[in-house]
Amino acid sequence: MEGKVMILPPVGYVAPTEIHVDGFDPFTCHVTADGFSLSVPLLENLELNGPSQKYWDVLLVPDALLNPTVVLQGLKRTNFDHGL
């Protein structure tokens, strides 16, 4: 049989529900490996249902977190009391 063969994950493999992304911490001015995560179910939903631009914009997230152009602080937005 010629053609492509799909490789299956190992027995017992559990797919991740989050993808962790390193980012720049503006408080310490260092790269941090915690605090930034992307929801895999949300990404799968964007892939299936769109908008497709938001799905492809996810490729920009690591660069935006590691090399932010600007960091805004003190915006006093509802439900973002502990965020920048």
N, C-alpha and C positions, 0 to 999 in steps of 0.2 A: 504494500500500500504506500503510494507516494502522496506527498502533500504535507500539510502542517499538522502537528500533533500538539494538543493542548496539555501543558504540564499542570497536574493537580497539586494543590498544597499538601504538605505532609499530614498524615493522620493525626488528629488532635489539634490541628492549627485553628486558632481563634482569630478572626479578623479584628483589627483594632477599631475602636469607636472614636478615637481621637488621634490626631497627628500633632505632635509637639514641634514647635518652631522656635528656634533661638531668636532673640531680639535685643535691641539696645535699650538699656534701662536708663532713662534720663536723670534719675535721682543719683545713681552711682557713676554714670558715664562709662559703664562697662557693658559688655555683651552678657546677657543672662540666658540660661537654658531652661528657666521655669517661668510659668505665668502666661505663656502664649500657646494656645491650642486651637485646632480647627476640628469641627465636628464632621466625622466621616459620613454619617447619615445626611447631614445638611448638604455636603458636597455631592453625594449621590443624587439627592433630590434636585439640586441645581442642574446636574448633568442630564437628568431625565426630563425635567419640567421647565427648565430655564428660569430666568432669562440666560441665554447662553453666554452673554458677555460677562455676567457675574461669575459664571463657572470658570471661564478662561482668565478672568482677573485674579483668581486665586494664585496663579503662577507669579504674580507680582508681590504677594504677601511677604515672602522671606526677605526680599530686597528692601521693601518698605519698612520692615521691622528692624533690620540691621543698619540701614542707612536712611533714617528719617530726614526729610527736608525741613520739617518744622514740628515742634512739640507744643501743643496748646495746653495751658494749665489755668484753672480757675474759671471755667466756663459756667459753673453752677447749673449743670444739666440735670434734669430729673432722672432718678435711678442710676446716676453715675457719680455718686458721692465719693467713691474711693478710686475713681479713674482720673485720668489726666484730662 
